[in-house]
């Protein structure tokens, strides 16, 4: 009987020690950091070929490295706020990639998208009118942590800026020469029409100033920064464009930090032309990013005509402790 009890106790001890050694793992996170257009091939009457680099960042908080079995995603052209308005463009994937422990791993994935003629015209029109298009990446990363495998879904919209030479997109419509028919018309009496007083266009008027809440502030290099765009009463703004420009670059272009944070319309114009575009805010009015360089930045958000805001952010260098 004593031997049986001793055996049971030993078995319990072995089981408990085994449970104690089972590591606790946290689920990694994945986000789309950037979509860069490397080159564009345009053929009149057929469409566009976009050569993209999709940059994805995996955050592994665990003390052991992981292995990315594969990452797969679809790319959509965003036409409006509703999902049914999105246009599927293509697919991308990558497999067999090592993920570092307790840190961020950047994965750059070359992706080629073939765009049909009608969709190409939408993209060209958007580039002419707004200077950018919005692409959404939706997919999953399958990450192996040895003790378990996680499927990590992600979905994010990004503002993408690129140009197509105007000489390539001019419609090659044949010119038909016609002989004009001359019909004599009576000369109308000369009248003087008063010149109307010019009024400012809606695009030159600020209709609503948005607030930009940044956390943490100040931030550190490599730290995940959450940017939230809200109205004056705190209501979150979803689907707002967000971008940033380094203060040093803004100054080199002739703009001060005070100018851009004080004059929202000016800040929006600068953002649409020079800023690094982060994408669109989610349903909570938020978007996240990281900065890989210390310095002062100007965060700019806008939505619709004359609606936006600007806020400065100091990014400090990450201190390394030597042992």
N, C-alpha and C positions, 0 to 999 in steps of 0.2 A: 504493500500500500504506500509506504514511504517513497519507494522508487517511482511509483506512478505519479505521486504528487510532485516529486523532484523533476520528473520529465515534463509534466505540464508547466511547471514554473519556468523551466529552461526554454520551452517552446514559446511561452508568453514573452520572455525577455528578448528572444531572437526576433519575434514579430515586432515588438515595440522598437527595438533598435533599427530594424529595417524601415519602419515608418518614419523614424526620426531622421534617417539618412535620405529620405525621399525629398528632393529639392522642390521648393515652391517657386513656380515660374509665373511671370506676368506676361500678358499678351502684348506683343509688340504693336506699334502703330505705323501706319503708312500714309503718306500724303504726296500729292503732286506738287513739286516745287516750281517747275517752269516747263513751258513748251516753247522751244526755239525752232524757227523756220530756217534751216540751213540753206536751202535753195528751192527755186520754183521753176517748173517747166510748164510753159503755156503753149497750147496749140489751138489756134482759132478754129472754132466749130466743133472741137472735141472736148476740151476741158483743161484741168490743171493736174499736175503731179506735184504734191507737196512732200519735200524731204524734211522730216521733223526729227528733233531730238527731244524725247520726253524724259524729264529728270524727276525721279522719284526718290524720296528720302524715307528710309526705314529707321525707326527709333526702337532699339532693343534695350530695355532697362535691366535685363538679367545679367548676372555675373559670368555667364558663359556665352560663347559665340553661338551663332545659329547658321543655318544654311537655307538660302532661298531656293526652294525646289523649282518654282516658276512664278512669274507674275504675268497676268493677262489682263487686257483692257480693251474697251471700245472707245472710239473718239466720235464726238457729235458736234455739229454746228449748232450753236444756240441762237435761236431766232427770237425768243421771247421768254416770259416767265413761266409759261406752261410747258410741261414735259412733251405734250403732243406736238409742240412746235419745233422740237429738235429734229435735226436731220443726221442720220447715221452716215459717217464718212469712211470709217475703216477700223482696222484691228491691229493691235501690237502685242508683243510678248517677249519675254526673256526668261531663261532658265539657268540653274546651276550657278549661284552667286553666293559668296561667303558674306555673312553679316557679322560685324564686330560686336563685342560685348559692351554693355553699359555705354552706349553712344549712338551716334547717327552714322548711317551708311548711305552714301549717295550712289544711285544707280542711273546711268544714262542709257536710254534705249533708242536706237535709231528706228524710225518708223516711216514708211512710205505710204502716202495716201493718194489714191486716184479719185479725182473729183469730176463728176459728169458736167456737161456743158451748162445746163440750167443752174446747177448749184454754183458753178464757177462764176456765173454772172451775178449771183447774190453776193458772193465773196468780194468780187471786184467793186460792186456798188457800195458795199459796206466800207471797203478800204478808201474809196473816193470820198464818201460822206463823213466818215468818222475816224479814219486812219487806223482802224483795227477791226478784228473779228473776235468773237468769243467762242472758244472751243472747250468742250467738257470731256474729261477723261473719267470713265467709270469702269472699275474692274476689281480684281482681288489678287492678293499676294499669298502664296502658300509657303509658310515658314516652318522649318523643322528645327526644334529645340532639343532633339534626341529623346527626351522623356515624353514629348507630345508634339503634335503638329497643329499649327493654327492657320485658319483661313482668315485673312485680314482684308475686309472689303474697304474700298475707298472710292470717292466720287468728288470731283472738284472742277470748277470752271475757271478758265484762265483767259485773260485778255491777251491776244497775240497780235503783234505789230510786224508787218512786213510790207514790201512794196513789189509791184509788178511794173516793169518799164511801160510807160504809156504807149510807146511805139508798138508794143506787142499786142495791145488790147484794142487798138483802133479797128473798127469793123471795116473789112475790105469789101464794101458794097460798090459794085460797078457804077460808074457815073454815066447816066443816060442824058445825052444832049438833045434838047428839044428847041424847036424854033418858036420863039415867043410870038403870040398874037397881040398886035398893038391895037388897043381900043381907045379912041380919043375920049377923054373925060373933061368935063368943065373944070376950070380953075376955081377952087373954093375961095371965098373971101378970106382975107388975112385977119386973123384974130389973135389977141394976146392972151395966153393962158397963164395965170399966176403959178409960179413954182411952189409946190407944197413944201411946208417946213418938214425936214427929215426928222423922223422919230426913231428912237433907239429900238433895235430888234430885240426880241425876247432873249436871244442868246447873250445879249450884253447886259441883262438885268439879273441881279441875284434875287431869286424868289424865296429861297429858304437856305439858311446856313445850318449845316449838319455838324454834330459834335463827333470827334474821333477819340475814343477811349482806348488807351494803350496799356497793356499789362504783360510783363513788368515794365516800369519806366522809372529810371533808366534801365536798359537791358545790357546783356553781355553777349559777346561774340559766340555764336553757336546756340544760344538760348532760344527756345521757342517763344515767340512773341504773338500774343493775341491782340488783334485790332478789331474793335467793335465800333460800328457806325450807328448813331442814334439821332433822333430828332431832339429838339430842345426839351421836350417833356419826357425824354428817356425811351421813347418807342423805337425798337430796333428797326433798321432799314435793311431789308434783304434785297439781293440783286444789285447792290451798289458796286461800282467799279472802284478798285483800290490800287494805288501805285505809290512808288516812293522815288525820290531823287536825293543823291548826296548833296549836302549843303555846299561842299567845296565845288561841285560841278555847277550848281545853281549860281553860285557867286561868279564862277568863270563865264557863265552865260549872261551875266549882268543883272541877276536877281538876288536880293538879300533874303534872309530868313524872315525878317519882319514883313517884307513885301508879300511873300507868298502865304504866310500864315494870316496876314491881315486882309489880303485881296483874294477872295476865293475864286473869282472868275479868272484872274491871272494865273492862279495856281492850277486850275483845271486845264487851261490852255498849255501851260508848261508840262503838266503831267501827260497829256495826250500826245505831246510831241517828243519829250525827252525822258520821261520817267520809266523805271522798270515796273512793268505791269504785273500785279500779283494775281488778279482774278476778281471774282464776284463774291460778295458776302453771302453767307448761308441764311437759313430762316431765322436764326438768332441775331443776324446782323454782324456776324463774326467771320474773320479769315485769319489764318495763322501763317507765320513765316519765320525764317531765321536770317541773321545777318552774319556774313563771314569776314567782315571787315569793320574795325572800330572807326568811329567817327560820328558826326551829327547828320541826321537824315530828316527829310520833310515828308511826312505821310500825307497823301492827298486822296480824298474820296469824293465821288460825284455820282449823281443819278438824275437823269433827265436834264431838261434845260434850266440852267441857273440854280441848280441844287447841289450843294457840296460843302466841303470843309477841308481844312489843312491843319496839321499839328506837327511840331518838331519832336524828334526822339534822339536821345544821346545813347550810343552803343559803346560800351566800355570794353577794353580788351579782357579776355579771360586770363586770370592769373594762374600760372602753373607753379605748383609746389614741388621743389626739388628736395629729395631726401639724401 
